[in-house]
Amino acid sequence: MPDNCKIATADALTLLLHNQHALGAAIEEITAWLSENGVGSVAANATTAMETLDANAQAITDAILTIRQS
């Protein structure tokens, strides 16, 4: 893969990772509000979604580092 393609790929993944962190923060805020307003089951589902975002964020971070180091 040419270097400019690697850079573009890593940059795109970095932007997606930033979006993923922003979505996680938004879900966390909504989860807190849901918990405070007695909607615990929905808050639990939101927490599960955040766990998925966190797990995938690590995989994306690892991929970015691999691409940038190659």
N, C-alpha and C positions, 0 to 999 in steps of 0.2 A: 504494500500500500504506500503510495507516495506520501512524503512528509506533510505536504499541504492538506492532503485528505485526512491524515491522522490528526492534524491540528484541528481541522474543521469538525471532525467527529468528536474529538475530546471536548471542544468548545460547546458543541450542541448538547452533549451529555451533561456538561457542567450546568448549562442553562436549565435542562430538565431536572437536574438535581436540586437547583435553587427553587424551581417551581414545586418540587415535591416537598421541600422543607416548608415552603409557604403554605401549601395545602395542609400539611401536618399541624402547623401552628393554628390555622383556622379551625381544623377539626378539634384540636385541643381546647380552644376557646368555646366552641359550641358544646363540647362534652361537659365542660365545667358548668356552663349555663343549664344544660339538661339535668345534670346531677343536682344542682341547687334548686331546680324547679320540679323535682319529683318524677323525672322521666328516666329512671335508672336503667331500664332495659334498653332504651335507645342509646343512652350514654355508654353502656357496655358494648354495643355494636360499634359505636364510634371508636372506642378504645381498641377494639380488634382491628379496625381499619388503620389506626395509627401504628399499630404493631407491624402491619404489613408494609406500610410506608417506610418505617424504620429499617426493616429487614432489607427491603429493596434498595434503600438509599445506600446501605453499606455495599451492596453488590455493584451499584452504579459507581460509587466512589472507587472501588477496586478496579473496575473496568477503565475508568478515566486514568488512573495511575498507570495501569498496564499500557494503555495506548500512548500516553505521554512519555513513558520510559522506553518505548520500542523505537 
